[in-house]
């Protein structure tokens, strides 16, 4: 997130405070949801007890058969992972850190089309950092809770579909397709992307439960995991990628695995893990061939066993894979979330859950499974609901509400090209609130007509100071004001955008007019660029606290960057630093949105 004011830091106090405040407000909404669900559960339970007291028959809902173990492992395992990911999103650095430390680096070495695609997500996040960061928290907590509390039926399968969909979004925009199109990609580093495994698991959970009794599904699931492992073994064994020698390649100054582990050992984390990873990096530098051979052999052998489906060998193969995954998780992936802004435990734990599910699908073949069904459909629906079913139904509704609490702002943000004012405020601070009479002045506009501040009485005035020969900040500020005018729509008719020359050398009407033409401002009927004699200009500068200094060599003028918003009565109400900050693209601007917001506030109150 770069701008004229420089890049925002992940520790920016304005952004962190806004993030924490938003989470607190939304937590109160979540608490209200839980209270409402508790009341609904209480009323449901009392109604059932009342019916029982009057002799009503409550046979309840009957689940025909137990949930398949393979499905249960996927549902519970990935439900817990989504909860962990949601809690990791609570890091204060997330509003700024995710696009700069996660999304952009993930796509840095990928093809141009991948970088362009990821940049769509980066732009949305940069423009709406608080909405995006809080949305990610609640979406992932909601999905995790949904998978855990809805074990059977349509609600459970729908939870799998939602998990699948959100995982694909994260995989594309957050992980840049898991690095699949980047050089140096490796299963050890997380290929094909942790959340792609989440997506596969969600798709499996979404299947009708009766399919888990199918031999076809069991074999396809097991063989699919096997093909994935063999493919990763082939990629890991491919020559010339630095994994066999541990020496320099065209991708890194040392072997790719050594470079990766050395980098991970320097990230902020407990000393124990840092030492373990540093020791492993040294070991791999000296024994790269043996290390890579071990990884390739385990992946290939386990993959072949899964493809063949040799039942007696499945358990030992799974154990070998689990050992390899845990070793890679600790020594290579650094548990996935240490250092920077880690958002998930990376790919090894999801791989374990997926492989365990495939193994259980074969060795714990369920009896014929049907969907949960009502035991006696002659009863009224209220008499068929058991307490367990009612509790799970209400809990599922609560999880859905929590997820929507995050999804709705995210959806709105993705359609809004205007950056939130908080971005500019994080760079420049919040506007200063004033209520003083704005000093009047008499100058000349870009057409040569005499103009005074008093002549704008009855309209809101946005007043700033620009250098007409500036080639850096001033053109950007002018474009921000043009965007603010566009954002105001019909309200722009009651607003004047006024700039006063801040250059004691170049201040003629012709120079001002040339600036307007250069910045396409001549078509704005409410735009005024005012000038005058040096004495007149200095008088205005002094009244509004503007300093204008000729830079060495006389190339440019260094001047104060301030903007005043003056109400209809001629009172200065807000003072802003005129640094547009990060949002200076043609489609969005935080600073422009901030200015337009202040104008609307005065128009509404005036």
For each residue, the residues with C-beta under 8 A, 3 or more apart:
1: 7 8 96 99 100 126 423 582
2: 6 7 582
3: 6 7 427 579 580 581 582 583 584
4: 472 473 476 579 580 581 584
5: 427 428 579 581
6: 2 3 427
7: 1 2 3 100 582
8: 1 12 15 96 423 426 427 582
9: 12 96
10: 92 93 96 97 100 101 341
11: 16 92 93
12: 8 9 15 16 96 426
13: 16 17
14: 17 18 422 425 426 429 430
15: 8 12 18 19 95 96 129 130 422 426
16: 11 12 13 19 20 92 93 95
17: 13 14 20 21
18: 14 15 21 22 95 130 422
19: 15 16 22 23 92 94 95 129 130 133 134
20: 16 17 23 24 92
21: 17 18 24 25
22: 18 19 25 26 130 131 134
23: 19 20 26 27 90 134 137
24: 20 21 27 28
25: 21 22 28 29
26: 22 23 29 30 134 138 405
27: 23 24 30 31
28: 24 25 31 32
29: 25 26 32 33 405
30: 26 27 33 34 138 402 405
31: 27 28 34 35
32: 28 29 35 36
33: 29 30 36 37 398 401 402
34: 30 31 37 38 398
35: 31 32 38 39
36: 32 33 39 40
37: 33 34 40 41 394 395 397 398
38: 34 35 41 42
39: 35 36 42 43
40: 36 37 43 44 394
41: 37 38 44 45 390 391 394
42: 38 39 45 46
43: 39 40 46 47
44: 40 41 47 48 385 387 390 394
45: 41 42 48 49 387 390
46: 42 43 49 50
47: 43 44 50 51 382
48: 44 45 51 52 58 382 385 387 390
49: 45 46 52 53
50: 46 47 53 54
51: 47 48 54 56 58 382 383
52: 48 49 55 56 58
53: 49 50
54: 50 51
55: 52
56: 51 52 383
57: 379 383
58: 48 51 52 379 383 384 385 386
59: 62 375 376 379 383 384
60: 375 384 385 386 389
61: 372 373 374 375 384 385 386 389
62: 59 372 373 374 375
63: 66 67 152 372 373
64: 369 370 371 372 373
65: 366 367 368 369 370
66: 63 366 369
67: 63 71 72 75 151 152 209 369
68: 71 72 209 212 213 360 361 364 366 369
69: 72 73 360 364 366
70: 73 74 212 221 357 358 359 360 361 364
71: 67 68 74 75 204 205 209 212 357
72: 67 68 69 75 76 151
73: 69 70 76 77 353 356 357 360
74: 70 71 77 78 201 204 205 353 354 357
75: 67 71 72 78 79 147 148 151 156 159 160 205
76: 72 73 79 80 147 148
77: 73 74 80 81 201 353 356 357
78: 74 75 81 82 147 163 198 201 202 205 350 353
79: 75 76 82 83 143 144 145 146 147 148
80: 76 77 83 84 144 148
81: 77 78 84 85 144 198 344 345 349 350 353
82: 78 79 85 86 140 141 143 144 147 163 198
83: 79 80 86 87 140 141 144 145 148
84: 80 81 87 88 144 344 345
85: 81 82 88 89 140 144 343 344
86: 82 83 89 90 136 137 138 139 140 141 142 144
87: 83 84 90 141
88: 84 85 91 337 342 343 344
89: 85 86 94 133 136 137 140 343
90: 23 86 87 94 137
91: 88 94 97 341
92: 10 11 16 19 20
93: 10 11 16 96 97 101 341
94: 19 89 90 91 97 98 133 136 341 343
95: 15 16 18 19 98 129 130 132 133
96: 1 8 9 10 12 15 93 99 100 129
97: 10 91 93 94 100 101 102 340 341
98: 94 95 101 102 103 125 132 133 136 174 341 343
99: 1 96 102 103 104 121 122 125 126
100: 1 7 10 96 97 103 104
101: 10 93 97 98 104 105 340 341
102: 97 98 99 105 106 174 340 341 343
103: 98 99 100 106 107 118 121 122 125 173 174 176
104: 99 100 101 107 108 118 122
105: 101 102 108
106: 102 103 110 118 174 175 176 179
107: 103 104 110 114 115 118 119 176 182
108: 104 105 115
109: 182 183 184
110: 106 107 114 115 118 176 177 179 181 182
111: 114 115 181
112: 115 116
113: 116 117
114: 107 110 111 117 118 176 177 181
115: 107 108 110 111 112 118 119 176
116: 112 113 119 120
117: 113 114 120 121 172 173
118: 103 104 106 107 110 114 115 121 122 172 173 176
119: 107 115 116 122 123
120: 116 117 123 124 173
121: 99 103 117 118 124 125 172 173 174
122: 99 103 104 118 119 125 126 173
123: 119 120 126 127 585 588
124: 120 121 127 128 132 413 414
125: 98 99 103 121 122 128 129 132 133
126: 1 99 122 123 129 419 423 582 583
127: 123 124 413 416 417 418 419 420 423 583 588 590
128: 124 125 131 132 413 416 419 420
129: 15 19 95 96 125 126 132 133 420 422 423
130: 15 18 19 22 95 133 134 420 422
131: 22 128 134 135 409 410 412 413 420
132: 95 98 124 125 128 129 135 136 410 413
133: 19 89 94 95 98 125 129 130 136 137
134: 19 22 23 26 130 131 137 138 406 409
135: 131 132 138 139 406 407 409 410 413
136: 86 89 94 98 132 133 139 140 406 410
137: 23 86 89 90 133 134 140 141 406
138: 26 30 86 134 135 141 142 402 403 405 406 407
139: 86 135 136 142 143 166 403 406 407 410
140: 82 83 85 86 89 136 137 143 144 166 406
141: 82 83 86 87 137 138 144 145 402 403 406
142: 86 138 139 145 146 399 400 401 402 403 404 405 406
143: 79 82 139 140 146 147 159 162 163 166 399 403
144: 79 80 81 82 83 84 85 86 140 141 147 148
145: 79 83 141 142 148 149 395 398 399 402
146: 79 142 143 149 150 155 159 162 163 396 399 400 403
147: 75 76 78 79 82 143 144 150 156 159 160 163 205
148: 75 76 79 80 83 144 145
149: 145 146 392 395 396 399
150: 146 147 153 155 156 159 392 395 396 399
151: 67 72 75 156 392
152: 63 67 156 209 371 372
153: 150 156 157 371 372
154: 157 158 371
155: 146 150 158 159 393 396
156: 75 147 150 151 152 153 159 160 205
157: 153 154 160 161 205 206 207 208
158: 154 155 161 162 206
159: 75 143 146 147 150 155 156 162 163 205 396 399
160: 75 147 156 157 163 164 201 202 203 204 205 206 207
161: 157 158 164 165 202 203 206
162: 143 146 158 159 165 166 202 403
163: 78 82 143 146 147 159 160 166 167 198 199 201 202 205
164: 160 161 167 168 199 202 203 206
165: 161 162 168 169 202
166: 139 140 143 162 163 169 170
167: 163 164 170 171 195 196 198 199 202
168: 164 165 171 172 195 196 199
169: 165 166 172 173 174
170: 166 167 173 174 175 195 198
171: 167 168 174 175 177 178 193 195 196 199
172: 117 118 121 168 169 175 176 177
173: 103 117 118 120 121 122 169 170 176
174: 98 102 103 106 121 169 170 171 195 343
175: 106 170 171 172 178 179 193 194 195 196
176: 103 106 107 110 114 115 118 172 173 179 181 182
177: 110 114 171 172 180 181 192 193
178: 171 175 190 191 192 193 194 195 196 347
179: 106 110 175 176 182 185 189 190 191 192 193
180: 177 185 191 192 193
181: 110 111 114 176 177
182: 107 109 110 176 179 185
183: 109 251
184: 109 189 241 242 249 251 252 256
185: 179 180 182 189 191 235
186: 189 191 235 236 241 243 256 257
187: 190 191 232 233 235 236 295 299 347
188: 236 257 260 295 328 332 333
189: 179 184 185 186 260 332 333
190: 178 179 187 193 194 333 346 347
191: 178 179 180 185 186 187 232 235 347
192: 177 178 179 180 196 197 228 347
193: 171 175 177 178 179 180 190 196 197 347
194: 175 178 190 197 198 336 344 345 346 347 350
195: 167 168 170 171 174 175 178 198 199 344
196: 167 168 171 175 178 192 193 199 200
197: 192 193 194 200 201 347 350 351 353 354
198: 78 81 82 163 167 170 194 195 201 202 350
199: 163 164 167 168 171 195 196 202 203
200: 196 197 203 204 354
201: 74 77 78 160 163 197 198 204 205 350 353 354 357
202: 78 160 161 162 163 164 165 167 198 199 205 206
203: 160 161 164 199 200 206 207
204: 71 74 160 200 201 207 221 357
205: 71 74 75 78 147 156 157 159 160 163 201 202
206: 157 158 160 161 164 202 203
207: 157 160 203 204 211 212 217
208: 157 211 371
209: 67 68 71 152 212 369 370 371
210: 213 214 368 369 370 371
211: 207 208 214 217
212: 68 70 71 207 209 217 218 361 366 369
213: 68 210 365 366 367 368 369
214: 210 211 217 218
215: 218 219
216: 219 220
217: 207 211 212 214 220 221 361
218: 212 214 215 221 222 361 362 365
219: 215 216 222 223 309 362
220: 216 217 223 224
221: 70 204 217 218 224 225 357 358 361
222: 218 219 225 226 306 307 309 314 358 359 361 362
223: 219 220 226 227 306 307 309
224: 220 221 227 228 358
225: 221 222 228 229 303 306 354 355 358
226: 222 223 229 230 302 303 304 305 306 307 308
227: 223 224 230 231 303 307
228: 192 224 225 231 232 303
229: 225 226 232 233 299 300 302 303 306 321
230: 226 227 233 234 299 300 303 304 307
231: 227 228 234 235 303
232: 187 191 228 229 235 236 299 303
233: 187 229 230 236 237 295 296 297 299 300 303
234: 230 231 237 238 300
235: 185 186 187 191 231 232 238
236: 186 187 188 232 233 243 292 295 296 299
237: 233 234 292 296
238: 234 235 241
239: 244
240: 249
241: 184 186 238 249 251 256
242: 184 245 246 247 248 249 251 252 254 255 256 257 259
243: 186 236 246 255 256 257 288 292
244: 239 288 289 292
245: 242 255 288 289
246: 242 243 254 255 257 258 284 285 286 287 288 289
247: 242 254 255 288
248: 242 252 253 254 255
249: 184 240 241 242 252 255 256
250:
251: 183 184 241 242 256
252: 184 242 248 249 255 256 258 259
253: 248 259
254: 242 246 247 248 258 259 262 285
255: 242 243 245 246 247 248 249 252 258 259 284 285 288
256: 184 186 241 242 243 249 251 252 259 260
257: 186 188 242 243 246 260 261 284 288 291 292 332
258: 246 252 254 255 261 262 281 284 285 288
259: 242 252 253 254 255 256 262 263
260: 188 189 256 257 263 264 332
261: 257 258 264 265 277 278 280 281 284 331 332
262: 254 258 259 265 266 278 281
263: 259 260 266 267
264: 260 261 267 277 332 333 334 338 339
265: 261 262 274 275 277 278 281 334
266: 262 263 274
267: 263 264 274 334 338 339 340
268: 338 339
269: 273 274 334 338 339
270: 273 274 338
271: 274 275
272: 275 276
273: 269 270 276 277 330 334 335 338
274: 265 266 267 269 270 271 277 278
275: 265 271 272 278 279
276: 272 273 279 280 330 331
277: 261 264 265 273 274 280 281 330 331 332 334
278: 261 262 265 274 275 281 282
279: 275 276 282 283
280: 261 276 277 283 284 331 332
281: 258 261 262 265 277 278 284 285
282: 278 279 285 286
283: 279 280 286 287 291
284: 246 255 257 258 261 280 281 287 288 291
285: 246 254 255 258 281 282 288
286: 246 282 283
287: 246 283 284 290 291
288: 243 244 245 246 247 255 257 258 284 285 291 292
289: 244 245 246 292 293
290: 287 293 294
291: 257 283 284 287 288 294 295
292: 236 237 243 244 257 288 289 295 296
293: 289 290 296 297
294: 290 291 297 298 324
295: 187 188 233 236 291 292 298 299 324 328
296: 233 236 237 292 293 299 300
297: 233 293 294 300 301
298: 294 295 301 302 320 321 324
299: 187 229 230 232 233 236 295 296 302 303 321 324
300: 229 230 233 234 296 297 303 304
301: 297 298 304 305 317 320
302: 226 229 298 299 305 306 317 318 320 321 355
303: 225 226 227 228 229 230 231 232 233 299 300 306 307
304: 226 230 300 301 307 308
305: 226 301 302 308 309 310 313 314 317
306: 222 223 225 226 229 302 303 309 314 317 355 358
307: 222 223 226 227 230 303 304
308: 226 304 305
309: 219 222 223 305 306 314 362
310: 305 313 314
311: 314 362 363
312: 315
313: 305 310 316 317
314: 222 305 306 309 310 311 317 318 359 362 363
315: 312 318 319 359 363
316: 313 319 320
317: 301 302 305 306 313 314 320 321
318: 302 314 315 321 322 355 356 359
319: 315 316 322 323
320: 298 301 302 316 317 323 324
321: 229 298 299 302 317 318 324 325 351 352 355
322: 318 319 325 326 352 355 356
323: 319 320 326 327
324: 294 295 298 299 320 321 327 328
325: 321 322 328 329 348 349 351 352
326: 322 323 329 330 348 352
327: 323 324 330 331
328: 188 295 324 325 331 332 333 348
329: 325 326 332 333 335 336 345 346 348 349
330: 273 276 277 326 327 333 334 335
331: 261 276 277 280 327 328
332: 188 189 257 260 261 264 277 280 328 329
333: 188 189 190 264 328 329 330 336 345 346 347 348
334: 264 265 267 269 273 277 330 338 339
335: 273 329 330 338 345 346
336: 194 329 333 342 344 345 346 347 348 349
337: 88 342 343 344 345 346
338: 264 267 268 269 270 273 334 335 342
339: 264 267 268 269 334 342
340: 97 101 102 267
341: 10 91 93 94 97 98 101 102
342: 88 336 337 338 339
343: 85 88 89 94 98 102 174 337
344: 81 84 85 88 194 195 336 337
345: 81 84 194 329 333 335 336 337 348 349 350
346: 190 194 329 333 335 336 337 349
347: 178 187 190 191 192 193 194 197 333 336 350 351
348: 325 326 328 329 333 336 345 351 352
349: 81 325 329 336 345 346 352 353
350: 78 81 194 197 198 201 345 347 353 354
351: 197 321 325 347 348 354 355
352: 321 322 325 326 348 349 355 356
353: 73 74 77 78 81 197 201 349 350 356 357
354: 74 197 200 201 225 350 351 357 358
355: 225 302 306 318 321 322 351 352 358 359
356: 73 77 318 322 352 353 359 360
357: 70 71 73 74 77 201 204 221 353 354 360 361
358: 70 221 222 224 225 306 354 355 361 362
359: 70 222 314 315 318 355 356 362 363
360: 68 69 70 73 356 357 363 364
361: 68 70 212 217 218 221 222 357 358 364 365
362: 218 219 222 309 311 314 358 359 365
363: 311 314 315 359 360
364: 68 69 70 360 361
365: 213 218 361 362
366: 65 66 68 69 212 213 369
367: 65 213
368: 65 210 213
369: 64 65 66 67 68 209 210 212 213 366
370: 64 65 209 210 373
371: 64 152 153 154 208 209 210
372: 61 62 63 64 152 153
373: 61 62 63 64 370
374: 61 62 377 379 384
375: 59 60 61 62 384
376: 59 379 384
377: 374 384
378:
379: 57 58 59 374 376 383 384
380: 383 384
381: 384 385
382: 47 48 51 385
383: 51 56 57 58 59 379 380
384: 58 59 60 61 374 375 376 377 379 380 381
385: 44 48 58 60 61 381 382 389 390 393
386: 58 60 61 389 390
387: 44 45 48 390 391
388: 391 392
389: 60 61 385 386 392 393
390: 41 44 45 48 385 386 387 393 394
391: 41 387 388 394 395
392: 149 150 151 388 389 395 396
393: 155 385 389 390 396 397
394: 37 40 41 44 390 391 397 398
395: 37 145 149 150 391 392 398 399
396: 146 149 150 155 159 392 393 399 400
397: 37 393 394 400 401
398: 33 34 37 145 394 395 401 402
399: 142 143 145 146 149 150 159 395 396 402 403
400: 142 146 396 397 403 404
401: 33 142 397 398 404 405
402: 30 33 138 141 142 145 398 399 405 406
403: 138 139 141 142 143 146 162 399 400 406 407
404: 142 400 401 407 408
405: 26 29 30 138 142 401 402 408
406: 134 135 136 137 138 139 140 141 142 402 403 409 410
407: 135 138 139 403 404 410 411
408: 404 405 411 412
409: 131 134 135 406 412 413
410: 131 132 135 136 139 406 407 413 414
411: 407 408 414 415
412: 131 408 409 415 416
413: 124 127 128 131 132 135 409 410 416
414: 124 410 411
415: 411 412
416: 127 128 412 413
417: 127 587 588
418: 127 487 588 589 592 593
419: 126 127 128 423 424 582 583 588 589 590 593
420: 127 128 129 130 131 423 590 593
421: 424 425 590 593 594 597
422: 14 15 18 129 130 425 426 590
423: 1 8 126 127 129 419 420 426 427 581 582 583 590
424: 419 421 427 428 579 580 581 583 590 591 593 594
425: 14 421 422 428 429 430 431 594
426: 8 12 14 15 422 423 581
427: 3 5 6 8 423 424 579 581 582
428: 5 424 425 576 577 579 581
429: 14 425 577
430: 14 425
431: 425 565 574 575 576 594 598
432: 574 575 576
433: 573 574
434: 564 571 572 573 574 575
435: 571 572 573
436: 571 572
437: 570 571 572
438: 453 461 463 564 566 570 571 572
439: 453 540 543 544
440: 452 453 454 570
441: 452 453 500 536 539 540 543
442: 450 451 452 532 536
443: 450 451 452 500 530 531 532 536 537 540
444: 448 449 450 451 509 530 531 532
445: 448 449 450 451 528 529 530
446: 509 512 513 516 528 529 530 531
447: 509 513
448: 444 445 509
449: 444 445
450: 442 443 444 445
451: 442 443 444 445 455 528 530
452: 440 441 442 443 455
453: 438 439 440 441 456 461 463 498 566 570
454: 440 457 570
455: 451 452
456: 453 459 461 496 498 566
457: 454 568 569 570
458: 568
459: 456 494 495 496 568
460: 494 495 496 565 566 567 568 599 602 603 606
461: 438 453 456 495 496 498 564 565 566
462: 481 484 495 496 497 498 563 564 565 566 595 599
463: 438 453 498 499 500 544 563 564 565 566
464: 477 481 498 499 500 562 563 564 578
465: 499 500 501 502 541 544 546 548 559 560 561 562
466: 470 474 477 478 499 500 501 502 515 529
467: 470 474 501 502 503 506 556 557 559
468: 474 501 503 506 507 511 512 514 515 529
469: 503 506 511 515 556 557
470: 466 467 473 474 475 503 556 557
471: 475 556
472: 4 475 476 556
473: 4 470 476 477 561 578 579
474: 466 467 468 470 477 478
475: 470 471 472 478 479 518 519
476: 4 472 473 479 480 580 584
477: 464 466 473 474 480 481 561 578 580
478: 466 474 475 481 482 499 515 519 521
479: 475 476 482 483 519 584 589
480: 476 477 483 484 578 580 584 589 591 592 595
481: 462 464 477 478 484 485 497 499 527 592 595
482: 478 479 485 486 519 520 521 524 527
483: 479 480 486 487 589 592
484: 462 480 481 487 488 497 589 592 593 595 596 599
485: 481 482 488 492 495 497 524 526 527
486: 482 483 489 492
487: 418 483 484 592 593 596
488: 484 485 491 492 495 596 599 600
489: 486 492
490: 493
491: 488 494 495 599 600 603
492: 485 486 488 489 495 526
493: 490 526
494: 459 460 491 603
495: 459 460 461 462 485 488 491 492 526 599 603
496: 456 459 460 461 462 526 528
497: 462 481 484 485 524 526 527 528
498: 453 456 461 462 463 464 528 529 530
499: 463 464 465 466 478 481 528 529 530
500: 441 443 463 464 465 466 530 531 537 540 541
501: 465 466 467 468 507 512 529 530 531 532 537
502: 465 466 467 537 541 546 548 557 559 560
503: 467 468 469 470 506 507 548 557 559
504: 507 534 537 538 548 550 557
505: 550 554 557
506: 467 468 469 503 511
507: 468 501 503 504 511 512 531 532 534 537
508: 511 512 531
509: 444 446 447 448 512 513 531
510: 513 514
511: 468 469 506 507 508 514 515 531
512: 446 468 501 507 508 509 515 516 529 530 531
513: 446 447 509 510 516 517 529
514: 468 510 511 517 518
515: 466 468 469 478 511 512 518 519 521 529
516: 446 512 513 519 521 522 527 529
517: 513 514 520 521 522
518: 475 514 515
519: 475 478 479 482 515 516
520: 482 517 523
521: 478 482 515 516 517 524 527 529
522: 516 517 527
523: 520
524: 482 485 497 521 527
525:
526: 485 492 493 495 496 497
527: 481 482 485 497 516 521 522 524
528: 445 446 451 496 497 498 499
529: 445 446 466 468 498 499 501 512 513 515 516 521
530: 443 444 445 446 451 498 499 500 501 512
531: 443 444 446 500 501 507 508 509 511 512 537
532: 442 443 444 501 507 536 537 540
533: 536 537
534: 504 507 537 538
535: 538 539
536: 441 442 443 532 533 539 540
537: 443 500 501 502 504 507 531 532 533 534 540 541
538: 504 534 535 541 542
539: 441 535 536 542 543
540: 439 441 443 500 532 536 537 543 544 546
541: 465 500 502 537 538 544 545 546 547 548
542: 538 539 545 546
543: 439 441 539 540
544: 439 463 465 540 541 562 564
545: 541 542 560 562
546: 465 502 540 541 542 559 560 562
547: 541 558 559 560
548: 465 502 503 504 541 557 558 559 560
549: 557 558 559
550: 504 505 554 557 558
551: 554 555 556 557 558
552: 555
553:
554: 505 550 551
555: 551 552
556: 467 469 470 471 472 551
557: 467 469 470 502 503 504 505 548 549 550 551
558: 547 548 549 550 551
559: 465 467 502 503 546 547 548 549
560: 465 502 545 546 547 548
561: 465 473 477 577 578 579
562: 464 465 544 545 546 575 576 577 578
563: 462 463 464 575 576 577 578 595
564: 434 438 461 462 463 464 544 572 574 575 576
565: 431 460 461 462 463 572 573 574 575 576 595 598 599 602
566: 438 453 456 460 461 462 463 570 571 572 573
567: 460 570 571 573 602 606
568: 457 458 459 460 602 606
569: 457 606
570: 437 438 440 453 454 457 566 567
571: 434 435 436 437 438 566 567
572: 434 435 436 437 438 564 565 566 575
573: 433 434 435 565 566 567 598 602
574: 431 432 433 434 564 565 598
575: 431 432 434 562 563 564 565 572
576: 428 431 432 562 563 564 565 591 594 595 598
577: 428 429 561 562 563
578: 464 473 477 480 561 562 563 591
579: 3 4 5 424 427 428 473 561 591
580: 3 4 424 476 477 480 583 584 589 590 591 592
581: 3 4 5 423 424 426 427 428 584 590 591
582: 1 2 3 7 8 126 419 423 427 590
583: 3 126 127 419 423 424 580 588 589 590 591 592 593
584: 3 4 476 479 480 580 581 589 591
585: 123 588 589
586:
587: 417
588: 123 127 417 418 419 583 585
589: 418 419 479 480 483 484 580 583 584 585 592 593
590: 127 419 420 421 422 423 424 580 581 582 583 593 594
591: 424 480 576 578 579 580 581 583 584 594 595
592: 418 480 481 483 484 487 580 583 589 595 596
593: 418 419 420 421 424 484 487 583 589 590 596 597
594: 421 424 425 431 576 590 591 597 598
595: 462 480 481 484 563 565 576 591 592 598 599
596: 484 487 488 592 593 599 600
597: 421 593 594 600 601
598: 431 565 573 574 576 594 595 601 602
599: 460 462 484 488 491 495 565 595 596 602 603
600: 488 491 596 597 603 604
601: 597 598 604 605
602: 460 565 567 568 573 598 599 605 606
603: 460 491 494 495 599 600 606
604: 600 601
605: 601 602
606: 460 567 568 569 602 603
